[in-house]
Amino acid sequence: MTDLTNTPTQMTGDAKRHWSSKGEYTFYFALIFLAALPICLIRWMWTAIRQTQVPPQDPVRWAWREAQTITPRIFWA
């Protein structure tokens, strides 16, 4: 008898896309973006105060990048 408990299930790209809709992905992306925005704003202000200069990236871009990093991990991890 084959032991299948140690081999993870491999889904193809088409099956992953079919499993989760684009609307659901957008909803979670927006939710994570809105949650990350105040944190990134505080981090941006703290960096600006500490270094006495404006950081090169604005807080919206930081939050967008955080959401782009976290959201795919929810669906395809």
Secondary structure, 3 states (H helix, E strand, C coil): CCCCCCCCCCCCHHHHHHHCCHHHHHHHHHHHHHHHHHHHHHHHHHHHHHHCCCCCCCHHHHHHHHHHHHHHHHHHC
